Amino acid sequence: MYQLFFWQNWSKTEKLISVCILLILLFSLVFLGFYWYHGLDSVIHWDVLSELDEIPTVTNSFSDGQLKYTINGNAYLVKERFLASKMETNVGATYIFLGLFVIGINLLLSAFSALPRYWFLGGMVALAGVFITFRLENVFNITNQAGFLVAFAGFAGLAFYLNNFATKASFIKRFTGFLLLTIIAFWVIQSFSKISHPFLALASYGLLSAIVFTVLFVLLIAHEIVASLVWVVSNSGIKGKSSLNQFLIVSSIYLLNILLIFLERHQYIDWNILALSPMVLYIISTVLGIWGFRNVSEESDSFNFRTIGAWLYLGLAIIATATISLAFATGNDPLIDAFQSFIIGVHLVMGFAFFLYVILNFIQAMQKGLPIHRILYRPQFLELSLFRLGALVGIVTLFSLKNFYIYYQANAGYYNTIADFYKASNDLSYAEAFYKEATHNDIRNHKSNYALATLAMEGNDKNNTGAFLKNALEKNPSPYAYAGLSKVLQEKDMFFDALFTLQEGVRKFPANQQLLTNLAWLYEKTKVTDSTLFYLNKAKENCTDCDLADANLLAYRLKYAKADTLKNQAEEKNSISITLLANQSAKRINEISTATLKLGSDSALNVSQFALIYNHTTAATEKSLLSGKDLQKIQQKSANQGFYEDLEFAIASQNYYRENKIEGLKQLTILANDSTRKKQLYNQVVGMWYLQQGVFDKAIVHLTRAGDKASAEVLQKQDYVISIPEYQQAQAEELLKNARTKADFDKALSRSPLNPVLISKTLDFYNTKLNKPNEAYNLVFNALQVNDNSVELWKLYVLQSLKVGVENYAEEGLEKIRLLASATDYQAFLSTYQAQKALMEKSKVGFE
């Protein structure tokens, strides 16, 4: 019965086309499996909302030789939660469905065009029904049936010609003819259509006929599993030994399981049994039916399997599989439920009918151990058609117990599909009307209600959004609906209702990372930190996006001083997200390479990228991720205006710690004077920077502005008039210990650009060794821009001004010294100045 290849006697061409069609069927089964697995994720997805939080941190430390100081700053943490997206139309899957549907129709037409007259007429009636459901008048925006008549005339005319005048034509020629005609029809539709998505309209409206074909196919294959059990028992039995008991046992187990699945699906029992999915039954029956339908064709002599039966079966199989796949691909739960209920019910009734058929016709043969699988469709007493007819009555009776609810579910699924078409066409009023029509057939279906919530959301109608999402949770709840409803309630300031909604969602979906994460976020808003940590850990245990879970856990531990417990775990990760890197950079858990952040100078920063750049740049001990110029370009981009002030602080820190300390001091001094949001922080940091450079008077001013009176008082009590010069002298000697070249002096000066002793020695090197007095002048001029109260720097400036011949600048500097220095010190320097000036004038006269 079940020979692997049923085409041993077929021609090579027929075998090739058979393989191609079987591959299409296999593709449709993979198509079904893919969307069956992904479910609602095909039309709804999770968006991640990132939020910034601040924690205090230490950005640097230093000692002035007496005391050790720390520079306190801030670091940004990134906390992330999930938002359920709007429902989308799965246009790609709909087009795939249409392609498979058209192939299936062409296969059916090829088969019917070779059938006897009455079968042929029945096929043409079915073709007319298909074209009617396509609603071609909508595609061409006409008020008559011209589109239908032309299409039907074309395809029915070709079928009539093949059936009456080309009766000897092979299947390949017939199929090729219909396929070419289909291509022409598609070209006409594409060229003359009056709507934006004509093929989407064909697929959506044509779903009705596809559903009918699917029902017929499920009825056709529903007995195949029982038939395969007959084959297994009969084929493996011992001749002369009864196989009846084995068949009774395995068939009863199978039918009992189907019965339990049916009872549980229709809520007659609630045993929570581990049951087979209806889709598994469908796929198994479809595959088995390839050989089973061959046996029906050959043993009953209905029609030739080679020329007709194979293509008839494969066409129906492809259409049915594609139709069920579309239901899953679009999240169309009423249609999914209808198909699954129908598959279970039909497999139960038809399977039992076939079981009776086998027992009543072959009980004696089975008792004798005869191989009845060879004559399974040649009954001795009662024809299979009688049992099929009885099964149909049983199926109708079975579904009538639920008032034919399955019919209304199928209707709702059909209207949902049409609504999806109008939504994709941006005709939202029609989309809303059809979604509401779907709810009239199945008021609690998830697809319609979530889609209506999406439309309400686009109109900023929070009341209807919440109402529709609540309806979506009634029968087939989803994590997306729980998250969406919670968000709406938060926006309406119904905080505890939002919390209770998420708690209910977690009870329903205890392993859903998204709901657990959002619930933890809400608990943190209420300052219930124990519950926050509990749900963050649960989200980590059930994570699908584990970097996000790690990042949230790390943010929590850093925020509440529990960072050490996650340090080792974080260090073990090799490839981690920017968000996790940003949170790690807040406490320097991992060393981060420049290659980690792939960012152009004109990039719009997201929250995580900003936090990573900020945390890394404002810490003195970290390597630079971006240069100061790159940071300025990023800062100037309009999309980054929300980070402007923080980036200004980062640029100042980049300059001070890594590139140009004087420029960094200038920038942060200006920012500290201008900022209103973080004035205290900026004054605190720049005050410490001045103190680190030995400018204790400005340090006191900025620390006082920052409210750090304790540090200011300590500085005022210290005898810095004596200690600072001694410290600067020792520092200069240390930095210039092995200095021989310009690079050595420049490197030393970059570390302490305001040290007068270091500047004096560097000026001397520039003047005497390099003979570059102008560059030496610039060095002391730059230092005075941020420390214009230093008498020592003014003295160096005045003398260097004389060297470069700008006496007016020297005189201005001398006046500044008179105001800043004591009278004795001023007179002592005045003598030096006059002597230097006389020497310069004498040299000038001698030169002339």
N, C-alpha and C positions, 0 to 999 in steps of 0.2 A: 504493500500500500504506500508506504512512505519512502520510496526510492528518492535519493537525494536529487538526481537529475531526471526530470520527466520528459526530456526532449531527445532521447537517444536516437530516434528515427527521424528527427527533424533535419531539414537542410541547414547548412552553415549560416545562411542569411537569417533563417528563422531563429536559430540559436542565438545569433548576435543580437537581434532585436529583442529577444526574450531576456537576455542578460541586461540590456539597456533598460527595459521597463522594470525589471526586478531591482535594478540599482535605483531607479526613481522611487519605487516603493520603499526600498531601504532608506533612502534619503528622507522620505516622508515620515518614516518611523523614528529616525534620528531627530527630525524636526519636532515630532511629538515629544520624544524623550527629553529634549533640551528644554522646551518650554514647560513641560510637566515638572521638571526639576526646579526651574527658576521661578515658576509661579508668578506672583504679583510683582516680583522684581523686574519683570519685563516691561511694566508700564508705570511703576512707581519706584523711586529710589530714595536713598538717604542722602541728604545734604548735611555737611558738617558746618556748624556755626562756632567760630573761635572767638574767645573773649580774653581780654588782657586783665591781669591782676598784678599788683605790685607787692614786692617784699623788700625790706631793707637788706643791704648787703655791704660788705667791705670791698672797695675797689682797689685800694692800695694802702701801704703802710711805709713809714720812714722814721728815721731818728735824726735829731739835730745834734747828737753827741751827748745830750743830757737826758732827754725824754724820748719815748717812742710814741708816735702818733699814728692813728688810722684814719684813712679817708673814707668816710661813710657815703654810700650812694644808694641807688635803688636798682633792682633788677625786675624784669617783666616775666611773669609766668603766663602760659597760654592754657586756658581751660576750654575744652571742646565738648559739645553736645550735638545731638542729632535733630534734624528737622525732616519731616516727611515731605517729599516733593508733591507737586501737583500730578494728577493722573495724565499720562501722555497717550497719544494714539500710536500704536505700534504699526506704523505704515509699512515698514519693511516686511514684517511677518504677513501682513495682509496681501502684499504683492506676491509673496511666495505661495500663499494659499491660492491666489487666483491662478498662478502658473500651473500648480498641481491640479487644480480643479479643471482647467482647460485641457490638460493632458488626459485626465480621466474621462472627460466628456468625449474627446476624440477617440479614445479607446472604445468607449461604449458605442459610439456611432459606427466605428469600424466593425464591431461585432454585430450590431443590429442590421447593418446593411447587407449582411450575409445570411440573415435568418429568414425563415418562411414568412409568408405574407402577414399573418395576424401578429406574429411577434414583431415584424417590421413596423406595422401600423402602430402597435403599442409603443415602440421606441420613438416614433415620430411624435406621438402625443406627448411623451415625456420630454422630447426636445422642445416642443412648443411651450411646455410648462417652464422649462429652464429659461428660454428667451423672454417669456413674460416676466419672470422674476427679476431679470436684469434691468428692467425699467429703462429701456433705451431712449424713451421719450424724454427722460430727465437729462440724459447725456447730451442729446442734441437740442434740448430746450424746444421741443415741438409739442403740439397738443393732440396729435393723431398717432396712430400706430404704424407709421411708415417705417420706422427703424426696425420694429419687430418683424414686419412683413418681409422686408428686404433680407434681413438676416435669416429668417426661417426659410425663405424661398431659396437662398443660396445653399444652406446646409442640407435642407430636406431634398432639394433638387439633386445635389450630388449623391445623397444617399439613395434616392429613387433610381438614378442612373446606374449606380453600382448594383442595386438589388435586382434590377430588371434587365439591364443591357450589358453589364460587365460582371456577370455572375462568376466568371472564372478568375476574376482579379484576386491576386494574393492579398493577404492582410497588410503587407508592407505597402503595397500600392494604395490600398484604401486609406490606411492611416496617414500616409504621406499626403494624399489628396486633401483630407480633412485638415491636416496640420498647415498646409499651404493656404487653404481657405481661411483658417483662423488668423494667420499672419496678415493676410490681406484685410480681414475685418478689423484687426487691431490697428493697422495703418490708417484705415478710414476713420476709426474712432479718434485716433490721435490727431488726425488732420482736421476733422470737422467738428470736434467736440466743442460745446459752448460752456463747459465748466472747467474748473482748474484741476480737478483730480478725477478724470473720467474712469480710469481703471480701478481706483479706490471705490468709486460708486458702483461699478459692476460687481466687485467682490462683495461689497456690503449688502447690496440688494439681492445679489445672487446667492447669498448664504441660505436663503430659504429653501431653494431647490437642493443645495448641498446637504442641508439637514435631512431632507426627505431621502436622499440617496444613502446617507449615513444610517438612517433607521432601517432601510431595506438591507443594507450590508450586515448590520448587527444581527438582524433576524436570520440572515443567510448563514452566518458562521457560529451562531450561539451553541450549536450542538457539537462543534468540532472537538472539544476537549473530551466529552463523553465518547465520541467516536474514536478518538485516539486511545482511550482506555480500553475499548473493545479490541483495537489492534494490538496493544501491548499484551493484554491477557491472552488473546487468541494466538498470537504469534509466538509467545513464549511458553505456551502450554504443551503438554505431552499428549500426543495423539492417543485417543482412547480413554484419557483421564479427564473428568469433568473440570471445566474452567468456570462454571457458573458461580461458585462461591467466591472465587477471587474477584470476578466482575462485580458481584453484589457488594462486596466489601469496599473496593476502591471507589466504585460509583457512589455508594452511600456516603462515604467520607467526603468526597468532592461536593456532592449535592447538599450535604449537611453544612459544610463550610459556606457555600453560597447562600444558603438559607440564613445562617447566622449573620453574614455580612448584610444581607437585605434587611433583616429585622433591626440590626443596630443602626444602619443608615437611616431607616425610617422611624427610629426612636421607639420601637416596640420593646426593645431591651436596651440595657446600658451596662454591658459586661466588660467594656474596655478590652475586648479580645484583640489579639494580634491577627488581623485579617488581611487577606490579599487585597490589593488595590484593584478596582475595576479596570484600570488601565493595563495592569499586568494580564488580566483575563483577556482583554481586547487584543493585546499584542500577540499573546500565545495563540489565540483563536485565529487571528489573521494569518499568521505564519502557517499554522496547521491547515488552514483552509485552502492553501495553494494546492496541496495534494488531495485534500478531502473533496474539493469541488471537482477535481479531475476524476475522482472515483464516481461521484454523482453523475457526471456527464457521460462517462463511459459505460457504467453499469445500467443506467436508466435509459440510455440511448436517446436522451433529450436533444442533444446537439453535439457536434464535434468539438472536443476540447482544444484540439490543435488549431483549428481555424476560427473558432468562436469563443469557446468556454474560457480559455486562458485570458483572453483580452477583456472579456466581460468581467471576470473576477478581478483582474488587476486594476481595471478602470474603477470599479466600485471601491476596491481597497484603497487606492490612492486618494480618491475623493473623500472617503470617510475619514481616513487618517489625517488628511490635511484640514478637514473641518474641525475635528476634535482638537487638533494642534492650534488652530486659530483661537478657539475658546480659551485655551491656556495662555496663548501668547498675548491676548488682550485683557487677561484678568477677568474674563466674563463669567463670573461665578454662577449665575443662574443657568447659563447654558452648560457649564461644566457639571453642575449638579444634575441637570436633566440627562445629560449623556451618561453619567456614572450610574444614576438610578435606573436608566433604561437598560444599560449593559448588564447590571446585576439582575434586574427583574427578568429580562429576556433569557439570560444564561440559566437562571433558576427554572423558569417554566419550560423553555425549549429543551434544556438539558434533561429535565424530568420526563418530558414527552418522548425524547429520543431513548431514554432509559426504558420506558414502557414499550416502545417500538422494538427494541432489541429483545427484551424479555418475551414479548408475545409472539414474535416471529421466529426467534432462534433459540428458545429455551431447550428444546430437545437436542439441537445440534451442539449447544454448549455443554450439555450434560454428557454427550458422547466425545467431547474434546475435539470437535471438528474445527478447522480454521475458518470460522465464519467471516473473518475480515475480508475474505475474497468475494463474498456474496452479500456484503452488508447492505447494499442498495438494491438487491433483488429479493424482496420479501416473499415469503411463502403464503402469507395470509392477508395482512393489512398493509396498504401502501403508506409510504412515509408522508405523503401529502395529507392523509387523514389526520395524522398526529400533528403535522404542522398547523392544520386548520384548528384542531383542538387547542394547540398551544396559543394561537392567536386569540382565541376566545379567553383562554386563561390569563393572557397578558392584559387584555382589556379589562377583565374583571379585577385583576390585581391592582392596576393603577386607578381603577374607579374607587377603590377603598379610600384613596386620598383625594377624591373629587377631581381626578385628572390634573393634579397640581403640576405634574411633569410637563403638561402641555403649556401651562401658563409660564413655567420657568423657561421653556424653549422660546416662547413668544417674547419674554423679557430679554433673553439673550439676543434675539434677532433685532429688537429695537435698540439695544445697546450698541450693536455693530453699526446700524444706520446712524445713530447719534455720533459715534466715533468719526464716521465719514464727514458729517457736517462740522464737527469740531476741528478736524484737520483742514477743512475748507474755510475755517474761521467764520462760519455762519452759526454764531453762538445761540441765536434765538431758536433755530431749528434743532440744534443739538440739545438744548435744554428741553424742548418739547418732546423729543423722542426719549430722552433719559427719563422724563417724568412719565411718559407712556409705559416705559419698562417697569417703573415702580408701581404702576396701576396693576400690572400682571404679577409682580413679585415685590411687594412693598419694602421688604427688608433686605433686598439683595445688595451686596457690597459694591459692586461695579457701578450701578446707577447712582447710589447715594454718594459715593466718594467722588464720582465725576461731577455731580451737581454741586458738591462742596467745593470742588476745584473751580467751577464757574462762579460760584458765590465769592470765593476767595479773590478771583480776578476782579470782581466788582467791589471788593473791600466790604462785603456784606458779612460781618462777623456773626450776626445772629443766625442767618441761614446756613453759614458754613458749619457752625457748631451743631445745628439741628440735623443737617444731613450726615455729618460724621457720627453723631450719636446713633442715627438710624443704621449706618453702615456697620455698627458694632453689634447689632441685634442678633443676626443669624450667623454670618461668617466673619467674625472679628479679625482684624489684622493689626500687627504692631504699628503699621503706618497710621491707621485710623485713631488708635489710642494716642500716639504722639501728636497727631494733628489736632485732635480735640483738646488735649492738654494745653497746647500752644494757644489755641483760640481762647480758652478759659483764662490763661495768664494775661492775654492782651485785654481781656474784659475785667481785669483785676479780681478775678475769682480764684485766688491763689490756692485755697484749700480744696476747691473742686478740682483744680488741675492736678493737685497732689493725689487726691483720691482716684482720679482717672488713671494716673500712671500706676498707682498701687494695684488697681484692678487689672491693668494690662500686664503687670509683672506676674500676678497670680495666674493669668491666662497663658502667658508666654514666659515662664520662669528662666529660660535660657537665652533670652533676647538681649544682646549687649546694648542695643540702642535704647530700649526702655529702661534698663538698669542704669545706664549712664545718665539719662535725663532725670530719673528719680533721684539719683545721688546729687545732681546739680540742684534740684529743688530743695532737697534736705539741707544743703549747704546754705541756701538762702535763708533758711530758718535757724541757722547756726546749730543744727543738731549734727555735730561732727561725727558722733559714733555711727549713726545711720548712714551718713555720707560715706564714711570709710567702708562700711559693710557692703553697700551697693557698688562702690567702686571696685572692691575686691571680687564681688560676684560678676561684675562686668568683665574683669580680667580673666576670671575662670572660664567664662563662656564667650571669649572674644573672637570675633572674625576680623576686626581691625585691631590687632594687639598693640601696635605702636600708639594708637590713640588711647587705649586703656592704660598703657604704661605712662604716657604723658600726663593723663589726668591723675593717676596715683602719685606720680612724682610731684605734680603741682600741689596736691593736697599735703603731702608730707613736708614739702618745703614751706608751705604756708603755715603749717602747724608744728614746725620744728621737729619733724620726724624723718629728715632726709637720709640719715645714715642707714636706715633699714632697706633702702632701695639702691644704694650706691653700687654694690657688687653686681646686682642683677642688671643694672643699666650698662655696666662696663662690659658685660658678656655679649651684648648685641653687636652684630657686625654692620648690618644695614638697617638704619633707622630713619624715621621720618623727620622732617624739619621741625615739626612741633615738639617731638621728644628731644631733639637736639637743642631747641630753644630753652626748654625747661632744664635740661642738663647744664646748659651754659649759665643758668642763674646761680648754680653752685659749683661750677667747674668740674662736673663729674667726669666728663670725657674730653679728651683733646680733639678739637675739630679742625680738619684740614680745610684749606681754601677751596679745594675741589668739591667739597660737600655742598657749597652754596653756588649753584649755577645761576648767576644773576647778571643781567646787563645793566649798563649805566642809565638806561632809560626805562627800567622796569617799574611796574606798579607793584608795590609790596603788599603781600597779604600779612595778616596778623602774625603768623608764625615766623615769616622771614624777617619782619621788623624786630620781633623780640630777640631772635638769634643775633641779628646785626647789633642791636642796642646792647644786649648783655655782653657780647664779645668785645665790642669796641670800647665800652666804658670801663672795662676791667684792665688794669695796668699789666697784669701778668699774662694776658692772652695774646696770641699772634693775630696779626691783622687779617681780616677777611676781605676788606675792601680799602682802597686808599681814600684819603680825604677828598680828592677830586671826584672820585667815583661817587662817594657819599653825597657830595654837593649836587651832582647831576641828578641823582635819585631824589634828593630833597626838592629840587626845583620842578619835578614832574607834578602836574596838577593832581594826578590820582593819589599822590602821597601827601597832600596838604594836611591831612589829619595827623600825620606824624611829624609835621614840620619842626615844632619846637624840640621834640625829643631827638630828632635827627641833628638839630643844631648842637645840642649837648654832645651827641655822639661824635660829631665832626670835631668839636673842641677837644674832646677826650682823645680822639685819634691823633690830632696834632700834638697835644701835650705829651702823650705817652710814647708816641712812635715817630712823629715826623718833625714837628716844629713847636717846641715848648712855648716860645714867645707868641706865636700865632694862636696857640690854644688858649693861653692866658688872656689874650686880647678878646678872643671870641666869647669866652665864658664870662669875662668881666662885663661885656656889653649885654650878654644874655641875662646875667644876674640883675642888671639894672633895669632891663626891659620887661622881664617875665613877670607875670602875675600869678600863673598857675603853680609854678615850682620855684618861686623866688627864694624860699628858705633853703631848699636843697642846693641850688646853684651857688648861692652865697657861701654855704658851708663848704662845698667842694673847692671853689676858687680861693677861698680863704686858706684852706689847707695847701693848695698848690703854691700860693704865695709864701706860706710858711716854709714849705719844702725848699723853695728857692732863696730863702733867707730874707724875704721882704716882710718883716714882721709887722710893720706899721699898717700896711694894706691888709695883712692877714687879720689883724685885730678888727679893722673896720668891717670886713666882710663877715667875720665870725659873729660880730655883734649884730649885724643885720640879720644873720641867720638865726638869731636867738640863742646861740651857743655862748652864753655869758661865762660859763665855767672855763672854757678854753681861752676866751679873751682875757679873763682875770689871771689865768696861769701865765700867759704870755707877758702881761703887764708886770707881773711880779718878778719874772726872770730878768737877769741883768744882761739883756741881749746886746747892749752897746759894747760890752766886752766879749761876750761869748760868741756872737755871730761872726765878727772879724776873725776870731781864732779858728772857728769852724770852717770858714771860707778859705782861710789860708791852708789849713790842713787838707781840705778837699781839693784845692787847686794843685797842691804838691802831689797828691795821690793820682789825680787824673792825668797830670803831665809828667809822671815819673819816667816814662820811656818815650815821650813824645819827641819825634824827630822830623816828621813831615807835616805838610799842610793837612793831610787827612787825619793825622793824629790829633792836631790841635782842633780841627773842626769837630771831630768825634767827642772830644772832651767838652767843647763848648756846647754841643747839642744836649749834653746831659745836664749842664748847669749854666744856662745862657745869661743868668743875671749875677753871677759871682764876679765882683769887681776885680778880685785878684786874678782869677782865670782870664778875664777879659783883658786885663793889663798885660799879662804875659803873651796872650795871643796877639794883641796889637803890636807888641814889640817884635814878635816873630814875623808878622805881616810887613811891618815897616822896614826891618833890617835884613831879614833873610829873603823875603819875597819881593820887596820893593813895591808893595801894592798898598799905599796909604789910603787910597779911595775905598778899597774893600774893607780896610780896617776901620775907616770912618763909619761905614754902613753897619758894622758889627755893634759898635757902641751906640749908634743912633737907634738901632732896633731895640736894644736893651732899654733905652730910656723911654720908649713908647709905652712900656708897661710898668716901669719903675722910675718915674720922673721925680721922686723925692730922695734919690740916692745921691749924696754929695760926692761919693767916690766916682760914680759913673759920670757925673757932670764934669768933674775934674778931668777925667780921661777924654770926655767929649771936647772940652775946650782946647786941650793940648793937641788933640788929633785934628780939630778944625784949623788950628794954626798950620799944621803940617800940610794940609791940602789947600791952604790959601783962602779959606772963607772966614775972614776976620770978623765980619759982622755976626756970623753964627757964634764965633768964639766969644764975642762981647755979650751976646744974649745969654750964653751959658754962664759967663762970669757973673752976670747980674743974678742969675738963678742961684749960684753958689752963695752969693752975698746974703740972699734971703734965707737959705737953708742952713748954712754953717755958722758956727760961732765966730765972733769977731777975730779972735786969735787965729783960728784955723783959716779964716778968709784972708787975713793979712799974710799969713805964711804962704798960702797958695798964690796970692797976688804977686808976691815976689818971684815965685817960680814962673808965673804967667808972663810977667814983664821981661824976665830974662829970656824965656823961650821966644817971646815976640821979637825982642831985640836981635836975637840970634837969627831968626828967620828973615828979618829985614836986612841984616848985614849980608846974609847969604844971597838974598835977592839982589842987593847992590853989586856984590862981587860977581854975580852971574851976568849982570848987565854990562 
